[in-house]
Amino acid sequence: MRDLDHRRLGRELGLFDTDPLMGAGLPYWLPDGAVVRHTLEEYVREAERAAGYRHVYSPVLGKRELYELSGHWDHYRDDMYPPMDVGGEQMLLRPSLCPHHALIFRSRTRSHRDLPYRMAELGGMYRSERSGVLGGLTRVRAIQLNDAHIFCTPDQAVEEAAGALALISRAYADLGIRASRHRLSLPGGGGKYVADPALWRRATALLREVLDASGAAYEAVEGEAAFYGPKIDVQITDPAGRESTLSTVQIDFHQPERFGLRYIGPDGARHRPVMVHRSVIGSVERAVAHLLEEHGGAFPPWLAPLQLVVLPVGEEQEEQAHAVVREAAALGLRAEVSGLAEGSLGARIRRARLVPYQAVLGAREAADGLLAVRLRDGRRPGVLPVAEFLRRVEGRVRARGTALWEPA
């Protein structure tokens, strides 16, 4: 069995690494890894914009009082970094984005006509993970989270949560990953959870309605809820059989109450909104780790750090190969020339085995403005005019998904 551990793949492919001077659980991204991360983040932002989300930025620090108000200080303190004294105030690295988004929502008077108000952010947060559980990109201390909060009326909550679940499903199809199961995560015993049984029952009933309507098989598991409410966890499984949560959808009645959130209803009175938390790909770090292992480093064409490599057969074709790369770049493709200085044609083809598209340029092809096309999976679509080949590659990248090639 191939070793598909994302830590080995990430270093072998030059995507990310760590340094003891930066600290455990704090990986840095190398140029090719940064391309994957940026492309993934832009995909999520585009999908969210199309679904009616508005993006915000919020600071990674907050006063201790903020997290006391949200309930994180009482229920989540063990996973937070200690307070820092700043000008006589205690400041904390945030463990979650939802308190900041609640403050942004309540910063303006909101009408029922504004709802649902879908607020999204790809933002940093910090978890004080124990050294023994840290590993690669799956358990880190500095997290870039794809997070969003929908503020809506109680009657809109099921539809909004269902829409979030559908957005997750579409993203998984484009990324070429699959959910191993869905889990309805419920509270367990002890003092870990907010004590308000009526709100728990109400939120759980709504999430069951969402899951039942989706047709997804699921199981209810106690002890896995967020401290403020139940959630739908979309579970993934790595090649070693280890399961983890990648995406979530939550319905929260607790934080709107804690923050005193209100909207003006059609009756002119003030009403309490519901807060739907959702994350399409969870943390960028964990998403990239899973994508690496799922695809063995052979990312879908639109996500690959290098999408096209042009391979001149002789020195006489190198200048023309660079011209092809410039044409590809003008179409937004990530392309490079692999020239004779990098070895024989066979060696260069082997080195580019994870690149979705390879284009061999010999004397005959150069004379006629053609390219001999090879795909990563071993298929050879044949010899094509440069413009047609680049148009087809650009079309596959723009369409996203996992297909390498479509018939003409």
C-alpha positions in Angstrom: 0.0 0.0 0.0 1.3 3.5 -0.9 2.3 5.7 2.0 -0.3 8.5 1.7 0.5 10.3 4.9 0.0 14.0 4.2 3.1 14.9 6.2 5.4 12.9 4.0 3.6 14.0 0.8 3.6 17.7 1.9 7.3 17.7 2.4 8.1 15.6 -0.7 6.0 17.9 -2.9 7.3 21.1 -1.3 3.9 22.3 0.1 4.6 22.9 3.8 7.1 22.3 6.5 7.8 23.2 10.2 10.7 24.7 12.1 11.4 24.2 15.8 12.1 27.9 16.2 8.5 28.7 14.9 7.2 26.1 17.3 5.2 22.9 17.3 1.8 22.9 15.6 2.7 26.0 13.6 3.5 24.9 10.0 4.5 27.3 7.3 3.4 27.1 3.7 5.9 26.9 0.8 5.1 28.5 -2.6 3.3 25.5 -4.1 1.4 24.9 -0.9 0.5 28.6 -0.8 -0.9 28.2 -4.3 -3.1 25.3 -3.2 -4.3 27.2 -0.1 -5.0 30.4 -2.0 -6.9 28.6 -4.7 -9.0 26.7 -2.1 -9.7 29.9 -0.2 -10.8 31.7 -3.3 -13.0 28.8 -4.3 -14.8 29.0 -1.0 -15.2 32.7 -1.1 -16.6 32.5 -4.6 -19.1 29.8 -3.6 -20.2 31.7 -0.6 -20.7 34.9 -2.6 -22.8 33.0 -5.1 -24.9 31.7 -2.1 -25.6 35.2 -0.8 -22.9 35.5 1.9 -21.2 38.8 2.7 -17.5 38.6 3.8 -16.0 40.4 6.8 -12.7 40.6 8.5 -12.4 40.6 12.3 -9.4 40.7 14.7 -7.8 37.6 16.1 -7.7 39.2 19.6 -10.6 39.9 21.9 -11.0 41.1 25.5 -11.6 38.4 28.1 -15.0 39.9 28.7 -16.0 39.0 25.2 -15.4 35.3 25.8 -17.0 35.5 29.2 -20.1 36.8 27.5 -20.1 34.1 24.7 -19.5 31.3 27.2 -16.2 30.3 25.9 -14.3 31.3 29.1 -16.6 29.1 31.2 -16.9 26.1 28.9 -13.8 26.2 26.6 -11.1 27.7 28.7 -8.8 24.6 28.7 -8.4 24.9 24.9 -7.6 28.7 25.0 -4.3 30.4 25.4 -3.7 32.4 28.7 -4.7 36.0 28.8 -2.2 38.7 27.9 -2.0 41.9 29.9 -2.3 44.8 27.4 -2.6 48.2 28.8 -4.3 46.9 31.9 -6.8 44.8 30.0 -6.8 41.1 29.6 -6.7 40.1 25.9 -7.0 36.6 24.4 -6.2 34.9 21.1 -9.7 33.9 19.9 -10.6 30.2 19.9 -13.6 30.9 17.7 -15.0 33.5 15.3 -18.6 33.4 16.4 -18.3 36.0 19.2 -16.8 38.5 16.8 -19.6 37.9 14.2 -22.3 38.3 16.9 -20.8 41.8 17.7 -20.7 42.7 14.0 -24.4 41.7 13.6 -25.5 43.8 16.6 -23.5 46.8 15.6 -26.4 48.0 13.4 -30.2 47.9 13.7 -31.4 45.0 11.7 -34.9 44.5 10.1 -36.6 41.3 9.3 -36.1 42.4 5.7 -32.3 42.0 6.2 -32.7 38.4 7.2 -31.3 35.9 6.6 -28.1 37.8 7.0 -25.2 35.5 5.9 -21.8 36.6 7.2 -18.6 34.7 6.3 -14.9 35.0 7.0 -11.8 33.0 6.4 -10.1 34.0 9.6 -7.5 32.9 12.1 -8.1 31.4 15.4 -5.9 29.7 18.0 -6.3 26.5 20.1 -4.0 25.5 22.9 -3.4 21.9 21.7 -1.3 19.6 23.8 2.1 18.8 22.2 1.3 15.0 22.1 -1.7 15.4 19.7 -0.1 17.8 17.2 0.6 16.4 13.8 1.2 17.9 10.3 -1.7 20.0 9.2 -4.5 18.0 11.0 -3.8 19.2 14.5 -2.3 22.7 14.7 -2.3 25.6 17.1 -2.9 28.4 14.5 -6.0 27.6 12.4 -7.3 29.3 9.3 -11.0 28.6 9.5 -13.6 28.8 6.8 -16.4 30.0 9.0 -19.8 31.6 8.5 -22.8 32.6 10.6 -26.3 33.1 9.4 -28.6 35.3 11.4 -32.2 34.4 10.6 -35.7 34.2 11.9 -36.7 30.9 13.6 -38.9 30.0 10.6 -35.8 30.4 8.3 -33.4 28.2 10.3 -34.2 24.8 8.7 -33.9 26.2 5.2 -30.7 28.0 5.9 -29.1 25.0 7.6 -30.2 22.8 4.7 -28.7 25.3 2.3 -25.4 25.1 4.2 -25.4 21.3 4.0 -26.0 21.5 0.2 -23.1 23.9 -0.2 -20.9 21.4 1.6 -22.0 18.6 -0.7 -21.3 20.6 -3.8 -17.8 21.5 -2.5 -17.0 17.9 -1.8 -17.9 17.0 -5.4 -15.7 19.7 -6.8 -12.8 18.7 -4.5 -13.2 15.0 -5.2 -13.7 14.0 -1.6 -16.5 12.1 0.0 -18.1 12.1 3.4 -17.8 8.8 5.3 -20.9 9.6 7.3 -23.0 12.3 8.9 -23.3 12.6 12.7 -25.8 14.4 14.8 -23.7 15.5 17.7 -25.6 15.9 21.0 -24.5 16.9 24.5 -23.2 14.4 27.0 -23.0 14.5 30.8 -21.0 16.8 33.0 -20.8 20.6 33.1 -19.3 21.0 29.6 -22.5 22.2 28.0 -24.8 25.2 28.5 -27.6 24.2 30.8 -30.8 25.1 28.9 -32.7 21.8 28.1 -35.5 23.6 26.2 -33.1 25.3 23.8 -31.2 22.0 23.2 -34.4 20.2 22.4 -35.5 22.9 20.0 -32.2 23.1 18.1 -31.9 19.3 18.0 -35.4 18.9 16.5 -34.5 21.5 13.8 -31.3 19.7 12.9 -33.1 16.3 12.7 -35.5 17.9 10.3 -32.6 19.1 8.1 -31.0 15.7 8.1 -34.2 13.8 7.4 -35.0 16.1 4.5 -31.5 15.7 3.0 -31.8 11.9 2.8 -28.4 11.5 4.3 -28.0 8.6 6.7 -26.8 9.7 10.1 -26.5 8.6 13.7 -26.9 10.6 16.8 -23.8 10.6 19.1 -23.8 12.0 22.6 -20.9 14.0 24.0 -19.8 15.6 20.6 -21.9 18.8 20.6 -20.5 22.3 20.8 -20.9 23.7 24.3 -23.7 26.0 23.1 -25.7 23.7 20.9 -26.0 20.5 18.8 -24.4 20.2 15.4 -24.3 18.2 12.2 -20.8 16.9 11.7 -19.7 15.8 8.2 -17.2 13.0 8.9 -14.2 12.0 6.7 -11.9 9.1 6.9 -8.2 9.1 6.0 -6.4 6.2 4.2 -5.4 4.7 7.6 -9.1 4.5 8.7 -9.0 7.4 11.1 -12.1 9.5 11.2 -12.4 13.2 11.8 -14.8 16.1 11.3 -14.2 18.4 8.3 -17.4 20.4 8.0 -20.2 21.4 10.4 -23.7 22.9 10.5 -25.0 24.1 13.9 -28.2 25.8 15.1 -27.6 28.1 18.1 -30.2 29.7 20.3 -27.7 30.4 23.1 -25.3 33.0 21.8 -28.1 35.3 20.3 -29.5 35.4 23.8 -26.1 36.0 25.5 -25.3 38.8 23.1 -28.8 40.3 23.2 -29.2 40.1 19.4 -32.4 41.6 18.0 -34.1 42.4 14.7 -37.2 44.4 14.1 -40.1 42.2 12.9 -42.9 43.1 10.6 -45.0 43.9 13.7 -42.5 46.7 14.7 -41.4 44.7 17.8 -37.9 43.4 18.6 -37.3 39.7 18.1 -34.5 37.3 18.8 -32.7 35.8 15.7 -31.4 32.3 15.4 -27.7 31.9 14.7 -26.7 29.1 12.2 -23.0 28.3 12.3 -21.5 26.5 9.3 -18.2 25.7 7.8 -17.9 24.3 4.3 -14.3 23.0 4.4 -13.5 23.5 8.1 -10.0 24.5 8.7 -7.9 25.1 5.6 -5.1 23.1 7.2 -7.2 20.0 7.7 -8.8 20.3 4.3 -5.5 20.4 2.5 -4.2 17.5 4.6 -7.2 15.4 3.6 -7.0 16.4 -0.1 -3.4 15.4 -0.1 -4.2 11.9 1.2 -7.4 11.5 -0.8 -5.6 12.2 -4.1 -2.1 11.1 -3.2 -0.8 14.5 -4.2 -2.6 14.4 -7.6 -4.9 17.4 -6.9 -7.9 18.0 -9.2 -6.8 20.1 -12.2 -8.2 23.4 -10.9 -6.4 23.0 -7.5 -3.1 21.6 -8.7 -0.2 24.0 -7.9 1.2 23.3 -11.4 -1.5 22.6 -14.0 0.5 22.3 -17.2 4.1 21.4 -18.1 5.5 22.0 -21.6 8.3 19.6 -22.6 10.4 20.6 -25.5 12.2 17.6 -27.2 15.2 19.6 -28.4 16.8 23.0 -27.7 15.3 24.3 -30.9 11.8 24.1 -29.3 12.6 25.7 -26.0 11.8 29.3 -27.1 8.4 28.1 -28.5 7.7 26.2 -25.3 8.1 29.4 -23.3 5.7 31.1 -25.7 3.1 28.4 -25.0 3.6 28.9 -21.3 3.0 32.7 -21.7 -0.2 32.0 -23.6 -1.3 29.6 -20.8 -0.5 32.2 -18.2 -2.6 34.8 -20.1 -5.6 32.4 -19.6 -4.9 32.2 -15.9 -3.3 28.7 -16.0 -0.3 27.7 -13.9 2.3 26.4 -16.4 6.0 25.9 -16.7 8.6 24.7 -19.2 10.6 21.6 -18.3 13.6 22.0 -20.5 16.6 19.8 -21.5 18.7 21.0 -18.6 16.4 19.0 -16.3 17.2 15.7 -18.0 16.0 13.4 -20.7 12.4 13.6 -22.0 11.5 10.4 -20.1 12.9 11.7 -16.8 11.1 15.0 -17.2 7.8 13.2 -17.9 8.3 11.0 -14.8 9.1 14.1 -12.7 5.9 15.7 -13.8 3.7 12.6 -13.1 1.4 14.6 -10.7 0.9 17.5 -13.1 -2.6 17.1 -14.8 -1.5 18.1 -18.3 1.8 17.5 -20.1 2.5 18.9 -23.6 5.4 17.5 -25.6 6.8 19.8 -28.2 9.0 18.2 -30.9 10.2 19.6 -34.2 7.1 18.4 -36.1 4.7 19.9 -33.6 6.7 23.1 -33.5 6.5 23.5 -37.2 2.8 23.1 -37.3 1.8 25.0 -34.1 0.8 21.7 -32.4 1.3 19.9 -29.1 1.4 16.2 -28.3 -0.9 16.0 -25.3 -0.5 13.6 -22.4 -2.7 13.4 -19.3 -1.6 12.5 -15.8 -3.7 9.3 -15.8 -1.8 8.0 -18.8 -4.3 8.9 -21.6 -3.0 10.6 -24.7 -5.7 12.7 -26.4 -3.5 13.1 -29.4 -1.8 16.0 -31.2 -3.8 19.3 -30.9 -3.3 22.9 -32.0 -1.9 25.0 -29.2 -4.9 27.3 -29.0 -7.4 24.4 -28.9 -5.5 22.5 -26.3 -5.1 25.6 -24.0 -8.8 26.4 -24.5 -9.8 22.9 -23.4 -7.5 22.9 -20.4 -8.8 26.3 -19.3 -12.4 25.1 -19.7 -11.7 22.1 -17.4 -10.0 24.3 -14.8 -12.9 26.9 -14.9 -15.5 24.1 -14.6 -13.6 22.7 -11.5 -14.5 19.2 -10.6 -12.1 16.2 -10.9 -12.4 15.3 -14.6 -9.1 15.7 -16.5 -10.6 15.7 -20.0 -13.8 15.9 -21.9 -14.4 14.8 -25.5 -14.4 17.6 -28.0 
